Amino acid sequence: MTDTSTTAVPATGRDADVSWHYGDPLREQRRADTTVAVVDRSNRDVLVVPGTDRLGWLHSICSQHVSDLRDGDATEALVLSPHGHVEQHWQVTELGGTVWLDTEPGDGVASLEYLTKMVFMKRVEPADVSADWAVLSVVGPATAALLAAAGFPVPETAGRAIALDGGGFVRRMSWPTDDAADLLVPRARRTAVFDALVAAGAAPAGLWAFEALRVAGRHPRAGAETDHRTIPHEVGWIGRAVHLQKGCYRGQETVARVHNLGRPPRRLVLLHLAGESDELPPAGTPVEYQGRGIGFLGTAVHHYELGPIALAVVKRTVPDDAALVVGGQQAVADPE
């Protein structure tokens, strides 16, 4: 078993509480992409919503159709502003009479404030339990085999979760690669579970590996590929996190109007960066075309096969083959 305690290099920014890599980041990416790896994502915030009215109530205040979730169902949802702009992104799991919400590091406070504000007379009791629970992610085509070898249950498909003995669950996921799983475990057992997965054959991988595969797969992350003007259509969240046939919720008018017109003002693109420096431009760096700003950079990362890549949100009208500039570096969009 790899001793990760002496090789871990911490991440920075909002991910500073987890490891960025364990000494060989490109190998970690390859393992996560071709076999299986485990990534500590325990910096994610976790909330619970128990109570008789939980599903119908959440259905009325988020973008996803959740009123009919069965025990063990999992999905994604957004909280939108009255004008349809993305404010929060949740992973949603209904299990054991409780809805579990995990969200971006630091977003739990805003999520709880919103939930508390919307309670009214409903029989729900939202709470932030981030101090007690941690998320670990298993990533790669051998995810199911690894979970079984480590003695964990294996949900049959993405979008399903199974409870764990001692609390928490395993949730099968379809990203950042086609096969992955999140484990929600008691925070006191985070290290023990991580080590058990490594002992069963998973490579220990830092968040760099997770982010590189997420970017290559064009999966947006709230707060990185979103700004105060982002609408769900621009970053691919229609269908995944927004249900187009559900009832009224905040921001629905914008969602319906843009969907019917089919013309969101911006779009998410995968960029290949041509800079020779190891330093990548930070998130928020303007993306320029012919000397004018046409968007902003999201996450930039070195990929083990593709080299320096990034997600960016740019104007819809920018040509697919446009020669772009990001922080002084040349860039070109990957063909859709």
C-alpha positions as a Markdown table, in Angstrom:
| # | Residue | x | y | z |
|---|---|---|---|---|
| 1 | Met | 0.0 | 0.0 | 0.0 |
| 2 | Thr | 1.3 | 3.4 | -0.9 |
| 3 | Asp | 2.2 | 5.7 | 1.9 |
| 4 | Thr | 0.3 | 8.8 | 0.9 |
| 5 | Ser | 1.0 | 10.7 | 4.1 |
| 6 | Thr | 4.6 | 11.6 | 3.1 |
| 7 | Thr | 4.0 | 12.3 | -0.6 |
| 8 | Ala | 0.8 | 14.3 | -0.5 |
| 9 | Val | 1.0 | 17.8 | -2.0 |
| 10 | Pro | -1.9 | 20.0 | -0.9 |
| 11 | Ala | -4.2 | 21.7 | -3.3 |
| 12 | Thr | -4.8 | 25.5 | -3.1 |
| 13 | Gly | -7.7 | 27.9 | -3.0 |
| 14 | Arg | -11.1 | 26.4 | -2.0 |
| 15 | Asp | -9.6 | 22.9 | -2.4 |
| 16 | Ala | -6.8 | 23.5 | 0.1 |
| 17 | Asp | -8.1 | 20.9 | 2.6 |
| 18 | Val | -7.4 | 18.0 | 0.2 |
| 19 | Ser | -4.4 | 16.7 | -1.7 |
| 20 | Trp | -3.6 | 18.0 | -5.2 |
| 21 | His | -1.4 | 14.9 | -6.0 |
| 22 | Tyr | 0.8 | 12.3 | -4.4 |
| 23 | Gly | 4.0 | 12.8 | -6.2 |
| 24 | Asp | 3.3 | 11.5 | -9.7 |
| 25 | Pro | 0.2 | 13.4 | -11.0 |
| 26 | Leu | 0.3 | 12.3 | -14.6 |
| 27 | Arg | 0.5 | 8.6 | -13.6 |
| 28 | Glu | -2.4 | 9.2 | -11.1 |
| 29 | Gln | -4.5 | 10.6 | -14.0 |
| 30 | Arg | -3.7 | 7.6 | -16.2 |
| 31 | Arg | -4.7 | 5.1 | -13.5 |
| 32 | Ala | -8.0 | 7.0 | -12.9 |
| 33 | Asp | -8.6 | 7.1 | -16.7 |
| 34 | Thr | -7.6 | 3.5 | -17.6 |
| 35 | Thr | -8.0 | 1.4 | -14.4 |
| 36 | Val | -9.1 | 2.8 | -11.1 |
| 37 | Ala | -8.1 | 5.4 | -8.5 |
| 38 | Val | -9.4 | 6.9 | -5.3 |
| 39 | Val | -9.6 | 10.7 | -4.8 |
| 40 | Asp | -10.1 | 12.5 | -1.5 |
| 41 | Arg | -12.9 | 15.0 | -2.0 |
| 42 | Ser | -13.7 | 15.4 | 1.6 |
| 43 | Asn | -13.7 | 19.2 | 1.3 |
| 44 | Arg | -17.2 | 19.1 | -0.2 |
| 45 | Asp | -19.9 | 20.5 | 2.0 |
| 46 | Val | -22.7 | 18.0 | 3.0 |
| 47 | Leu | -26.2 | 18.9 | 4.1 |
| 48 | Val | -29.2 | 16.7 | 5.1 |
| 49 | Val | -32.9 | 17.3 | 4.7 |
| 50 | Pro | -35.0 | 14.9 | 6.8 |
| 51 | Gly | -38.7 | 15.3 | 7.3 |
| 52 | Thr | -42.0 | 14.1 | 5.8 |
| 53 | Asp | -42.3 | 17.0 | 3.3 |
| 54 | Arg | -38.7 | 16.8 | 2.1 |
| 55 | Leu | -39.2 | 15.7 | -1.5 |
| 56 | Gly | -42.2 | 17.8 | -2.5 |
| 57 | Trp | -40.6 | 20.8 | -0.8 |
| 58 | Leu | -37.3 | 20.4 | -2.5 |
| 59 | His | -39.1 | 19.9 | -5.8 |
| 60 | Ser | -40.7 | 23.3 | -5.5 |
| 61 | Ile | -37.4 | 25.2 | -4.8 |
| 62 | Cys | -34.8 | 23.6 | -7.1 |
| 63 | Ser | -34.5 | 23.0 | -10.9 |
| 64 | Gln | -34.7 | 19.2 | -10.8 |
| 65 | His | -37.8 | 16.9 | -10.6 |
| 66 | Val | -37.3 | 15.3 | -7.2 |
| 67 | Ser | -40.8 | 14.7 | -5.9 |
| 68 | Asp | -40.8 | 11.1 | -7.1 |
| 69 | Leu | -37.3 | 10.0 | -6.1 |
| 70 | Arg | -37.3 | 6.5 | -4.8 |
| 71 | Asp | -35.1 | 5.3 | -2.0 |
| 72 | Gly | -31.6 | 5.1 | -3.4 |
| 73 | Asp | -32.1 | 7.5 | -6.3 |
| 74 | Ala | -29.5 | 10.2 | -7.0 |
| 75 | Thr | -29.5 | 13.1 | -9.3 |
| 76 | Glu | -28.2 | 16.7 | -9.7 |
| 77 | Ala | -30.1 | 20.0 | -9.1 |
| 78 | Leu | -29.5 | 23.7 | -9.3 |
| 79 | Val | -30.7 | 26.7 | -7.3 |
| 80 | Leu | -31.4 | 29.6 | -9.7 |
| 81 | Ser | -31.9 | 33.3 | -9.1 |
| 82 | Pro | -35.2 | 34.9 | -10.1 |
| 83 | His | -33.5 | 35.7 | -13.5 |
| 84 | Gly | -32.4 | 32.1 | -14.0 |
| 85 | His | -28.7 | 32.5 | -13.1 |
| 86 | Val | -27.0 | 29.6 | -11.4 |
| 87 | Glu | -26.5 | 30.2 | -7.7 |
| 88 | Gln | -25.9 | 26.6 | -6.3 |
| 89 | His | -25.2 | 23.1 | -7.7 |
| 90 | Trp | -26.2 | 20.1 | -5.6 |
| 91 | Gln | -25.6 | 16.3 | -5.8 |
| 92 | Val | -28.9 | 14.9 | -4.5 |
| 93 | Thr | -29.4 | 11.5 | -2.9 |
| 94 | Glu | -32.6 | 10.2 | -1.4 |
| 95 | Leu | -31.8 | 7.4 | 1.1 |
| 96 | Gly | -33.3 | 6.1 | 4.3 |
| 97 | Gly | -35.9 | 8.9 | 4.7 |
| 98 | Thr | -33.4 | 11.7 | 4.3 |
| 99 | Val | -32.3 | 13.8 | 1.3 |
| 100 | Trp | -28.5 | 14.2 | 1.3 |
| 101 | Leu | -27.0 | 17.2 | -0.6 |
| 102 | Asp | -23.3 | 17.5 | -1.2 |
| 103 | Thr | -22.0 | 20.7 | -2.8 |
| 104 | Glu | -18.9 | 22.7 | -3.5 |
| 105 | Pro | -16.5 | 23.6 | -0.7 |
| 106 | Gly | -17.8 | 26.6 | 1.1 |
| 107 | Asp | -21.2 | 26.6 | -0.6 |
| 108 | Gly | -22.9 | 24.8 | 2.3 |
| 109 | Val | -23.5 | 28.0 | 4.2 |
| 110 | Ala | -25.3 | 29.6 | 1.4 |
| 111 | Ser | -27.2 | 26.4 | 0.7 |
| 112 | Leu | -28.4 | 26.1 | 4.3 |
| 113 | Glu | -29.4 | 29.8 | 4.4 |
| 114 | Tyr | -31.5 | 29.3 | 1.3 |
| 115 | Leu | -33.1 | 26.1 | 2.5 |
| 116 | Thr | -33.8 | 27.6 | 5.9 |
| 117 | Lys | -35.4 | 30.7 | 4.4 |
| 118 | Met | -37.7 | 28.5 | 2.2 |
| 119 | Val | -39.0 | 26.2 | 5.0 |
| 120 | Phe | -42.2 | 28.2 | 5.9 |
| 121 | Met | -44.6 | 25.6 | 7.4 |
| 122 | Lys | -43.1 | 22.5 | 5.8 |
| 123 | Arg | -42.1 | 19.5 | 7.9 |
| 124 | Val | -38.4 | 19.5 | 7.1 |
| 125 | Glu | -35.3 | 20.1 | 9.1 |
| 126 | Pro | -32.3 | 21.1 | 6.9 |
| 127 | Ala | -28.9 | 20.9 | 8.5 |
| 128 | Asp | -25.2 | 21.3 | 7.6 |
| 129 | Val | -23.4 | 18.0 | 8.6 |
| 130 | Ser | -20.1 | 18.7 | 6.8 |
| 131 | Ala | -18.2 | 18.3 | 10.0 |
| 132 | Asp | -19.4 | 14.7 | 10.3 |
| 133 | Trp | -19.3 | 13.4 | 6.7 |
| 134 | Ala | -16.7 | 13.1 | 4.0 |
| 135 | Val | -16.8 | 12.4 | 0.2 |
| 136 | Leu | -14.3 | 10.0 | -1.4 |
| 137 | Ser | -14.5 | 9.3 | -5.2 |
| 138 | Val | -13.5 | 6.1 | -7.0 |
| 139 | Val | -12.8 | 6.8 | -10.6 |
| 140 | Gly | -12.1 | 4.5 | -13.6 |
| 141 | Pro | -13.4 | 1.6 | -15.6 |
| 142 | Ala | -12.6 | -0.8 | -12.8 |
| 143 | Thr | -14.8 | 1.0 | -10.3 |
| 144 | Ala | -17.3 | -1.8 | -9.8 |
| 145 | Ala | -14.6 | -4.4 | -9.4 |
| 146 | Leu | -12.6 | -2.3 | -6.9 |
| 147 | Leu | -15.7 | -1.6 | -4.8 |
| 148 | Ala | -16.5 | -5.3 | -4.6 |
| 149 | Ala | -12.9 | -6.2 | -3.8 |
| 150 | Ala | -12.9 | -3.7 | -0.9 |
| 151 | Gly | -16.1 | -5.2 | 0.4 |
| 152 | Phe | -18.5 | -2.3 | -0.5 |
| 153 | Pro | -21.8 | -2.7 | -2.2 |
| 154 | Val | -22.0 | -1.8 | -6.0 |
| 155 | Pro | -25.0 | 0.1 | -7.2 |
| 156 | Glu | -26.0 | -1.3 | -10.6 |
| 157 | Thr | -26.2 | 2.0 | -12.5 |
| 158 | Ala | -25.3 | 5.7 | -12.3 |
| 159 | Gly | -27.9 | 7.6 | -10.4 |
| 160 | Arg | -28.3 | 4.9 | -7.8 |
| 161 | Ala | -27.0 | 4.7 | -4.2 |
| 162 | Ile | -26.7 | 1.9 | -1.6 |
| 163 | Ala | -26.5 | 2.5 | 2.2 |
| 164 | Leu | -23.3 | 1.5 | 4.0 |
| 165 | Asp | -23.1 | -0.3 | 7.3 |
| 166 | Gly | -22.2 | 2.3 | 9.9 |
| 167 | Gly | -23.8 | 5.1 | 7.9 |
| 168 | Gly | -23.3 | 6.9 | 4.6 |
| 169 | Phe | -23.6 | 5.4 | 1.1 |
| 170 | Val | -22.0 | 4.4 | -2.2 |
| 171 | Arg | -23.4 | 6.4 | -5.1 |
| 172 | Arg | -22.6 | 5.3 | -8.7 |
| 173 | Met | -21.6 | 8.2 | -11.0 |
| 174 | Ser | -21.2 | 8.8 | -14.7 |
| 175 | Trp | -18.5 | 11.5 | -14.4 |
| 176 | Pro | -15.7 | 12.6 | -14.4 |
| 177 | Thr | -15.3 | 9.5 | -16.5 |
| 178 | Asp | -18.0 | 7.1 | -17.8 |
| 179 | Asp | -17.7 | 5.0 | -14.6 |
| 180 | Ala | -17.1 | 6.4 | -11.1 |
| 181 | Ala | -18.6 | 6.3 | -7.6 |
| 182 | Asp | -18.8 | 8.6 | -4.6 |
| 183 | Leu | -18.6 | 7.2 | -1.1 |
| 184 | Leu | -20.1 | 9.3 | 1.7 |
| 185 | Val | -18.5 | 8.1 | 4.9 |
| 186 | Pro | -18.3 | 9.3 | 8.5 |
| 187 | Arg | -15.4 | 11.8 | 8.6 |
| 188 | Ala | -13.8 | 9.9 | 11.4 |
| 189 | Arg | -13.4 | 6.9 | 9.0 |
| 190 | Arg | -12.2 | 8.8 | 6.0 |
| 191 | Thr | -8.6 | 7.7 | 6.2 |
| 192 | Ala | -9.5 | 4.1 | 7.0 |
| 193 | Val | -11.8 | 3.9 | 4.0 |
| 194 | Phe | -9.3 | 5.6 | 1.7 |
| 195 | Asp | -6.6 | 3.1 | 2.8 |
| 196 | Ala | -9.0 | 0.1 | 2.4 |
| 197 | Leu | -9.7 | 1.2 | -1.2 |
| 198 | Val | -6.0 | 1.5 | -1.9 |
| 199 | Ala | -5.3 | -1.9 | -0.4 |
| 200 | Ala | -8.0 | -3.3 | -2.7 |
| 201 | Gly | -6.1 | -2.0 | -5.7 |
| 202 | Ala | -7.0 | 1.6 | -6.3 |
| 203 | Ala | -4.2 | 4.1 | -7.0 |
| 204 | Pro | -4.2 | 7.0 | -4.6 |
| 205 | Ala | -4.8 | 10.1 | -6.7 |
| 206 | Gly | -5.0 | 13.7 | -5.9 |
| 207 | Leu | -7.7 | 16.2 | -7.0 |
| 208 | Trp | -5.5 | 17.1 | -10.0 |
| 209 | Ala | -6.4 | 13.8 | -11.5 |
| 210 | Phe | -10.1 | 14.3 | -10.9 |
| 211 | Glu | -10.0 | 17.8 | -12.3 |
| 212 | Ala | -8.1 | 16.8 | -15.4 |
| 213 | Leu | -10.6 | 14.1 | -16.3 |
| 214 | Arg | -13.5 | 16.5 | -15.5 |
| 215 | Val | -12.1 | 19.1 | -17.8 |
| 216 | Ala | -11.4 | 16.7 | -20.6 |
| 217 | Gly | -15.0 | 15.4 | -20.3 |
| 218 | Arg | -16.4 | 19.0 | -20.4 |
| 219 | His | -18.1 | 18.7 | -17.0 |
| 220 | Pro | -18.6 | 22.2 | -15.4 |
| 221 | Arg | -17.9 | 23.0 | -11.8 |
| 222 | Ala | -19.9 | 25.7 | -10.0 |
| 223 | Gly | -17.7 | 28.6 | -9.1 |
| 224 | Ala | -15.1 | 27.7 | -11.8 |
| 225 | Glu | -17.1 | 27.5 | -15.0 |
| 226 | Thr | -19.9 | 29.7 | -13.7 |
| 227 | Asp | -20.2 | 33.4 | -12.9 |
| 228 | His | -23.0 | 35.7 | -11.8 |
| 229 | Arg | -24.6 | 35.6 | -15.3 |
| 230 | Thr | -24.4 | 31.9 | -16.0 |
| 231 | Ile | -27.6 | 30.2 | -17.1 |
| 232 | Pro | -27.8 | 26.4 | -17.2 |
| 233 | His | -28.0 | 26.1 | -21.0 |
| 234 | Glu | -24.5 | 27.6 | -21.3 |
| 235 | Val | -22.6 | 24.9 | -19.4 |
| 236 | Gly | -24.6 | 21.7 | -20.3 |
| 237 | Trp | -26.8 | 21.4 | -17.2 |
| 238 | Ile | -30.1 | 21.1 | -19.0 |
| 239 | Gly | -31.3 | 17.6 | -18.6 |
| 240 | Arg | -28.6 | 16.7 | -16.1 |
| 241 | Ala | -29.5 | 19.2 | -13.4 |
| 242 | Val | -32.6 | 20.9 | -14.9 |
| 243 | His | -35.8 | 19.1 | -15.7 |
| 244 | Leu | -37.8 | 20.9 | -18.5 |
| 245 | Gln | -41.2 | 19.4 | -17.7 |
| 246 | Lys | -41.5 | 20.1 | -14.0 |
| 247 | Gly | -43.7 | 22.7 | -12.3 |
| 248 | Cys | -42.9 | 26.2 | -11.3 |
| 249 | Tyr | -39.6 | 27.1 | -9.6 |
| 250 | Arg | -37.5 | 30.2 | -9.3 |
| 251 | Gly | -35.8 | 31.0 | -12.6 |
| 252 | Gln | -38.0 | 28.7 | -14.6 |
| 253 | Glu | -39.2 | 31.5 | -17.0 |
| 254 | Thr | -35.6 | 32.1 | -18.2 |
| 255 | Val | -34.9 | 28.4 | -18.5 |
| 256 | Ala | -38.0 | 27.9 | -20.7 |
| 257 | Arg | -37.5 | 31.0 | -22.8 |
| 258 | Val | -33.9 | 30.2 | -23.7 |
| 259 | His | -34.7 | 26.5 | -24.3 |
| 260 | Asn | -37.5 | 27.4 | -26.7 |
| 261 | Leu | -35.4 | 30.0 | -28.6 |
| 262 | Gly | -32.4 | 27.7 | -28.6 |
| 263 | Arg | -29.9 | 30.6 | -28.4 |
| 264 | Pro | -28.0 | 30.8 | -25.1 |
| 265 | Pro | -25.7 | 33.8 | -25.2 |
| 266 | Arg | -22.6 | 31.8 | -24.3 |
| 267 | Arg | -21.3 | 28.2 | -24.5 |
| 268 | Leu | -18.8 | 26.0 | -22.7 |
| 269 | Val | -15.8 | 25.0 | -24.7 |
| 270 | Leu | -12.7 | 22.8 | -24.2 |
| 271 | Leu | -9.5 | 24.8 | -25.0 |
| 272 | His | -6.1 | 23.5 | -25.9 |
| 273 | Leu | -3.5 | 25.9 | -24.6 |
| 274 | Ala | -0.3 | 26.4 | -26.6 |
| 275 | Gly | 1.8 | 28.1 | -23.9 |
| 276 | Glu | 5.3 | 26.6 | -23.2 |
| 277 | Ser | 5.3 | 27.6 | -19.5 |
| 278 | Asp | 4.2 | 25.2 | -16.8 |
| 279 | Glu | 2.2 | 28.0 | -15.3 |
| 280 | Leu | -1.4 | 27.9 | -16.4 |
| 281 | Pro | -3.6 | 31.0 | -16.4 |
| 282 | Pro | -5.9 | 31.2 | -13.4 |
| 283 | Ala | -9.7 | 30.8 | -13.4 |
| 284 | Gly | -11.4 | 34.0 | -14.4 |
| 285 | Thr | -8.7 | 35.1 | -16.9 |
| 286 | Pro | -10.3 | 36.8 | -19.9 |
| 287 | Val | -10.5 | 34.9 | -23.1 |
| 288 | Glu | -9.8 | 37.2 | -26.1 |
| 289 | Tyr | -10.6 | 37.0 | -29.8 |
| 290 | Gln | -9.2 | 39.6 | -32.2 |
| 291 | Gly | -8.2 | 41.8 | -29.3 |
| 292 | Arg | -11.6 | 41.8 | -27.6 |
| 293 | Gly | -12.8 | 39.9 | -24.5 |
| 294 | Ile | -15.3 | 37.2 | -25.5 |
| 295 | Gly | -15.5 | 35.1 | -22.3 |
| 296 | Phe | -13.6 | 33.8 | -19.3 |
| 297 | Leu | -11.4 | 30.9 | -18.4 |
| 298 | Gly | -12.6 | 28.3 | -16.0 |
| 299 | Thr | -10.4 | 25.4 | -14.8 |
| 300 | Ala | -7.0 | 25.0 | -16.6 |
| 301 | Val | -5.0 | 21.8 | -15.9 |
| 302 | His | -2.2 | 19.7 | -17.4 |
| 303 | His | -3.7 | 16.4 | -18.8 |
| 304 | Tyr | -1.6 | 13.3 | -19.1 |
| 305 | Glu | -2.4 | 12.8 | -22.8 |
| 306 | Leu | -3.9 | 16.1 | -24.0 |
| 307 | Gly | -1.3 | 18.5 | -22.4 |
| 308 | Pro | -2.5 | 21.8 | -21.1 |
| 309 | Ile | -6.3 | 22.1 | -21.4 |
| 310 | Ala | -9.0 | 24.3 | -19.9 |
| 311 | Leu | -12.7 | 24.8 | -19.9 |
| 312 | Ala | -13.9 | 28.3 | -20.9 |
| 313 | Val | -17.2 | 30.0 | -21.3 |
| 314 | Val | -17.3 | 32.1 | -24.5 |
| 315 | Lys | -19.8 | 34.0 | -26.6 |
| 316 | Arg | -21.9 | 31.7 | -28.7 |
| 317 | Thr | -21.1 | 33.5 | -31.9 |
| 318 | Val | -17.3 | 32.9 | -31.7 |
| 319 | Pro | -16.2 | 30.7 | -34.6 |
| 320 | Asp | -15.3 | 27.2 | -33.7 |
| 321 | Asp | -11.8 | 27.5 | -35.3 |
| 322 | Ala | -11.1 | 31.0 | -33.8 |
| 323 | Ala | -7.5 | 31.7 | -32.7 |
| 324 | Leu | -8.0 | 32.7 | -29.1 |
| 325 | Val | -5.7 | 34.3 | -26.5 |
| 326 | Val | -5.8 | 33.5 | -22.8 |
| 327 | Gly | -3.4 | 35.4 | -20.4 |
| 328 | Gly | -1.0 | 35.9 | -23.3 |
| 329 | Gln | -1.1 | 32.2 | -24.4 |
| 330 | Gln | -2.5 | 31.0 | -27.7 |
| 331 | Ala | -5.5 | 28.7 | -27.4 |
| 332 | Val | -7.9 | 26.9 | -29.7 |
| 333 | Ala | -11.2 | 25.3 | -29.0 |
| 334 | Asp | -11.5 | 21.5 | -29.3 |
| 335 | Pro | -14.0 | 20.4 | -32.0 |
| 336 | Glu | -17.4 | 19.6 | -30.6 |
